[in-house]
Amino acid sequence: MEFAPLIKEIGRGTRGARDLDEAQAEALFGAMLDRAVPELELGAILLSMRIKGESAAELAGFWRAMQARTARVEIAPATGPRCVLLPTFNGARKQANLMPLVARLLARAGVPVLIFGRHDFDSRISPFELLAALGLAPAATPEQASERLARERLAILPLAALNPGLDALMALRPRLGVRNSGHSVAKLLDAAPGRSVRVVAVTHPEYLDSMGQALLAQSAAGHRGLLMRASEGEAYAHLRRKAQLYGFIDGQRLDLHPADTTDLDWPLSPDCEPAANARLIEAMLDGREPLPPRIAEQVMALRRLAED
């Protein structure tokens, strides 16, 4: 595959760059995931896409390439609720990470949950350290994750076990200094097509549009999802902001947040160290601490998408 002609198209800056078509994007991202792009050209591609931004066609092509290389996790029984896929790529910075609370509440209600991701931020608390403090260890393989889902309704997988090429691409962030297209498309990863509900949590408002377009198209082929604003980059609802919960199912977008949603004056816990964070989650689970309304709304929306 010749990379220079593609770099010439996408590397002309925000005004002069041209978008790739879906087939070109799929072939290029596939080569990136297969580690078939030399380092110099790979760096040029990643930074060019970072400056230009992914078009809808490029994101669709990238997603197809990613899905073709993603391991599948079996969700049993076939007639039960869909599995909620909770990605974790950031970790806590200033406030408690309540992503595991969402997972535990869903599992307690009978909805299987697969947490997957990776961590490489020195300035943030690893979500995997938090999960360990809660007594939750990652599975080693997709098959082991399937067994845990059937038995316990909750499993954790490192991204490397699902898509090694994508994990390697995202691992370039510390070296390059910025995120790349792998971080964008990873939000859309579906390890259980037809049996999942993906949680796509975005930080920047413009991603509500681009991810919403992608989810709408994918939902027509049976890939369900919940699009929402992230908290510190993690897949749980911000406790104070008005809810933004958009469900995607069968080619339709559904507003799943309350119609009268407004900002809330809700305390944000600074307990982001793993042990303290875990104690807070356990206290919310057993009723010693109140359950934040935004978390309850997110869980309700996910149950609707998983159980319908």
C-alpha positions as CSV (number, residue, x, y, z in Angstrom):
1,M,0.0,0.0,0.0
2,E,1.4,3.4,-1.0
3,F,1.0,5.9,1.9
4,A,2.6,9.1,0.4
5,P,-0.4,9.8,-1.9
6,L,-2.8,9.4,1.0
7,I,-0.7,11.7,3.3
8,K,-0.6,14.2,0.4
9,E,-4.5,14.3,0.5
10,I,-5.0,14.4,4.3
11,G,-1.9,16.4,5.3
12,R,-2.7,19.8,3.8
13,G,-4.1,21.3,7.0
14,T,-7.6,22.2,8.0
15,R,-8.4,24.1,4.9
16,G,-6.5,22.3,2.1
17,A,-6.9,18.7,3.2
18,R,-9.2,16.3,1.4
19,D,-11.2,13.5,3.1
20,L,-10.6,9.8,2.2
21,D,-13.6,7.8,1.0
22,E,-14.8,5.0,3.1
23,A,-13.0,2.2,1.3
24,Q,-9.7,4.2,1.4
25,A,-10.2,4.8,5.1
26,E,-10.9,1.2,5.8
27,A,-7.8,0.0,4.0
28,L,-5.6,2.6,5.6
29,F,-6.8,2.0,9.2
30,G,-6.6,-1.7,8.6
31,A,-2.9,-1.3,7.7
32,M,-2.4,0.8,10.8
33,L,-4.0,-1.9,13.0
34,D,-2.0,-4.6,11.3
35,R,1.2,-2.6,12.1
36,A,2.0,-2.5,8.4
37,V,2.6,1.3,8.3
38,P,6.3,2.4,8.8
39,E,6.8,4.6,11.8
40,L,7.5,7.8,9.9
41,E,4.4,7.5,7.7
42,L,2.3,6.4,10.7
43,G,3.2,9.5,12.6
44,A,2.4,11.7,9.6
45,I,-1.0,10.0,9.2
46,L,-1.9,10.3,12.8
47,L,-1.0,14.0,13.1
48,S,-2.6,14.8,9.8
49,M,-5.9,13.2,10.9
50,R,-5.6,14.9,14.3
51,I,-5.4,18.3,12.6
52,K,-8.0,17.6,9.9
53,G,-10.5,15.6,11.9
54,E,-12.3,12.5,10.8
55,S,-15.1,12.8,8.3
56,A,-18.2,10.6,8.6
57,A,-17.0,8.4,5.8
58,E,-13.5,8.1,7.3
59,L,-15.0,7.2,10.7
60,A,-17.2,4.6,9.1
61,G,-14.2,3.1,7.3
62,F,-12.1,3.1,10.4
63,W,-14.9,1.4,12.3
64,R,-15.2,-1.4,9.7
65,A,-11.5,-2.0,9.9
66,M,-11.6,-2.1,13.7
67,Q,-14.6,-4.4,13.8
68,A,-13.0,-6.9,11.4
69,R,-10.1,-7.2,13.8
70,T,-12.0,-7.2,17.1
71,A,-12.4,-10.5,19.1
72,R,-16.0,-11.5,19.9
73,V,-17.4,-12.0,23.4
74,E,-20.3,-14.5,23.6
75,I,-23.3,-13.3,25.5
76,A,-25.4,-16.1,27.0
77,P,-28.3,-16.8,27.1
78,A,-29.2,-15.6,23.7
79,T,-32.7,-14.6,24.8
80,G,-31.5,-12.6,27.9
81,P,-30.7,-8.8,28.1
82,R,-28.0,-7.4,25.9
83,C,-24.6,-6.8,27.4
84,V,-23.7,-3.2,28.2
85,L,-20.1,-2.4,27.0
86,L,-18.5,0.2,29.2
87,P,-15.2,1.6,27.9
88,T,-12.6,3.1,30.2
89,F,-9.6,4.9,28.8
90,N,-9.0,7.9,31.1
91,G,-9.4,7.4,34.9
92,A,-10.1,9.8,37.7
93,R,-8.4,13.2,38.0
94,K,-10.2,15.4,40.5
95,Q,-13.4,13.5,41.5
96,A,-14.5,10.0,42.3
97,N,-14.9,7.7,39.3
98,L,-18.4,6.2,39.4
99,M,-18.1,4.1,36.2
100,P,-17.9,0.9,38.3
101,L,-21.0,2.0,40.2
102,V,-23.0,2.0,36.9
103,A,-21.6,-1.4,36.1
104,R,-22.5,-2.9,39.5
105,L,-26.0,-1.5,39.5
106,L,-26.7,-3.0,36.1
107,A,-25.2,-6.3,37.0
108,R,-27.3,-6.4,40.2
109,A,-30.4,-5.8,38.0
110,G,-29.5,-8.8,35.8
111,V,-27.9,-6.9,32.9
112,P,-24.5,-8.2,31.9
113,V,-21.7,-5.6,31.7
114,L,-18.3,-5.8,30.0
115,I,-15.8,-3.2,31.0
116,F,-12.9,-2.9,28.6
117,G,-10.1,-0.4,28.1
118,R,-6.5,0.6,28.8
119,H,-4.7,3.2,30.9
120,D,-1.5,5.2,30.3
121,F,-2.1,8.6,32.0
122,D,0.4,9.4,34.7
123,S,-1.7,12.3,35.9
124,R,-4.8,10.2,36.5
125,I,-5.8,7.3,38.8
126,S,-6.0,4.1,36.9
127,P,-9.6,2.7,36.6
128,F,-8.1,-0.8,36.8
129,E,-6.6,0.1,40.3
130,L,-10.1,1.1,41.3
131,L,-11.7,-2.1,40.0
132,A,-9.0,-4.1,41.9
133,A,-9.9,-2.2,45.1
134,L,-13.5,-3.4,44.5
135,G,-12.3,-6.9,44.2
136,L,-12.8,-7.0,40.4
137,A,-9.9,-8.6,38.4
138,P,-9.7,-8.6,34.6
139,A,-10.3,-11.7,32.5
140,A,-7.3,-12.9,30.5
141,T,-9.2,-13.8,27.3
142,P,-12.6,-13.1,25.6
143,E,-13.6,-16.7,26.4
144,Q,-12.9,-16.2,30.1
145,A,-14.9,-12.9,30.0
146,S,-17.9,-14.8,28.5
147,E,-17.8,-17.3,31.3
148,R,-17.7,-14.6,33.9
149,L,-20.6,-12.7,32.3
150,A,-22.7,-15.9,32.3
151,R,-21.8,-16.6,36.0
152,E,-21.4,-13.1,37.5
153,R,-22.9,-10.7,35.0
154,L,-19.8,-8.5,35.2
155,A,-16.4,-9.0,33.4
156,I,-13.4,-6.8,32.6
157,L,-11.1,-7.1,29.6
158,P,-7.9,-5.2,28.7
159,L,-8.3,-3.7,25.2
160,A,-5.2,-5.7,24.2
161,A,-7.3,-8.9,24.6
162,L,-10.0,-7.6,22.2
163,N,-7.9,-5.7,19.6
164,P,-4.1,-5.8,20.0
165,G,-3.6,-3.5,17.0
166,L,-5.9,-0.8,18.4
167,D,-4.3,-1.1,21.8
168,A,-0.8,-0.5,20.2
169,L,-2.1,2.5,18.3
170,M,-3.6,4.1,21.4
171,A,-0.4,3.4,23.2
172,L,1.4,6.0,21.0
173,R,-0.3,8.8,22.9
174,P,2.5,9.4,25.4
175,R,5.1,9.3,22.6
176,L,3.2,11.7,20.3
177,G,1.8,13.9,23.0
178,V,-1.8,13.8,21.7
179,R,-4.6,11.4,21.1
180,N,-5.2,9.9,17.7
181,S,-8.0,8.5,15.5
182,G,-7.7,5.2,17.5
183,H,-9.1,7.0,20.6
184,S,-12.1,8.2,18.6
185,V,-13.0,4.9,16.9
186,A,-12.4,2.9,20.1
187,K,-15.5,4.5,21.6
188,L,-17.5,2.6,18.9
189,L,-16.0,-0.8,19.4
190,D,-18.6,-3.6,19.5
191,A,-17.3,-6.9,20.9
192,A,-20.8,-8.5,20.9
193,P,-22.6,-7.4,17.7
194,G,-26.3,-7.9,17.9
195,R,-26.1,-8.7,21.7
196,S,-24.7,-5.4,23.1
197,V,-25.4,-1.8,24.1
198,R,-22.3,0.4,23.7
199,V,-21.9,3.4,26.0
200,V,-20.3,6.1,23.9
201,A,-19.2,8.9,26.3
202,V,-17.8,12.1,24.8
203,T,-16.1,15.1,26.3
204,H,-16.4,17.7,23.5
205,P,-19.8,18.8,22.3
206,E,-18.9,18.5,18.6
207,Y,-18.5,14.7,19.1
208,L,-22.2,14.5,20.0
209,D,-22.8,15.2,16.3
210,S,-20.1,13.0,14.7
211,M,-20.6,10.0,17.1
212,G,-24.4,10.4,16.8
213,Q,-24.2,10.1,13.0
214,A,-22.1,7.0,13.3
215,L,-24.3,5.4,15.9
216,L,-27.4,6.1,13.9
217,A,-26.1,4.4,10.8
218,Q,-24.7,1.4,12.8
219,S,-28.0,1.0,14.8
220,A,-29.8,0.2,11.5
221,A,-27.6,-2.9,11.3
222,G,-28.4,-4.0,14.9
223,H,-25.6,-2.2,16.8
224,R,-27.3,-0.4,19.8
225,G,-25.7,2.4,21.7
226,L,-26.1,5.1,24.3
227,L,-24.5,8.5,23.5
228,M,-23.8,10.8,26.5
229,R,-21.5,13.4,27.9
230,A,-18.6,12.0,29.8
231,S,-17.3,12.8,33.3
232,E,-13.6,13.4,33.2
233,G,-13.6,11.2,30.1
234,E,-15.2,8.3,31.8
235,A,-18.5,6.6,30.9
236,Y,-20.7,7.8,33.7
237,A,-23.1,10.8,33.8
238,H,-21.9,14.1,35.2
239,L,-23.6,14.5,38.6
240,R,-24.4,18.2,38.2
241,R,-25.0,18.9,34.5
242,K,-28.4,18.4,32.9
243,A,-28.7,14.9,31.5
244,Q,-27.9,14.2,27.9
245,L,-28.8,10.5,27.1
246,Y,-29.4,9.5,23.5
247,G,-30.3,6.0,22.6
248,F,-29.7,4.5,19.2
249,I,-31.8,1.5,18.1
250,D,-33.0,0.2,14.8
251,G,-32.0,3.3,12.9
252,Q,-33.7,5.7,15.3
253,R,-32.4,8.1,17.9
254,L,-34.3,8.3,21.2
255,D,-34.0,11.0,23.9
256,L,-33.8,8.9,27.1
257,H,-33.2,11.7,29.6
258,P,-36.1,13.3,31.4
259,A,-37.7,16.1,29.4
260,D,-37.4,18.5,32.3
261,T,-33.7,17.9,33.0
262,T,-31.8,20.8,34.5
263,D,-28.5,21.3,36.2
264,L,-28.3,20.0,39.7
265,D,-26.5,21.2,42.9
266,W,-25.1,17.8,43.7
267,P,-21.8,17.3,45.7
268,L,-18.8,16.0,43.7
269,S,-16.7,13.7,45.9
270,P,-12.9,14.3,45.7
271,D,-12.3,10.6,46.8
272,C,-10.5,9.5,43.6
273,E,-7.8,7.4,45.3
274,P,-8.7,3.7,44.7
275,A,-9.5,2.7,48.3
276,A,-11.5,5.8,49.1
277,N,-13.3,5.7,45.7
278,A,-14.2,2.0,46.3
279,R,-15.6,2.7,49.7
280,L,-17.8,5.4,48.3
281,I,-19.1,3.1,45.6
282,E,-19.9,0.4,48.2
283,A,-21.7,2.9,50.4
284,M,-23.9,4.0,47.5
285,L,-24.6,0.3,46.6
286,D,-25.8,-0.6,50.1
287,G,-27.7,2.7,50.8
288,R,-25.3,4.3,53.3
289,E,-24.8,7.1,50.7
290,P,-27.5,8.5,48.4
291,L,-27.4,7.4,44.8
292,P,-26.9,10.4,42.5
293,P,-30.0,11.1,40.3
294,R,-27.8,11.3,37.1
295,I,-26.4,7.8,37.7
296,A,-29.9,6.4,38.3
297,E,-31.1,8.0,35.0
298,Q,-28.1,6.5,33.1
299,V,-28.8,3.0,34.5
300,M,-32.5,3.3,33.7
301,A,-31.6,4.3,30.1
302,L,-29.2,1.4,29.7
303,R,-31.7,-1.1,31.1
304,R,-34.3,0.1,28.5
305,L,-31.8,-0.4,25.7
306,A,-30.6,-3.7,27.0
307,E,-33.9,-5.3,27.9
308,D,-36.2,-4.1,25.1
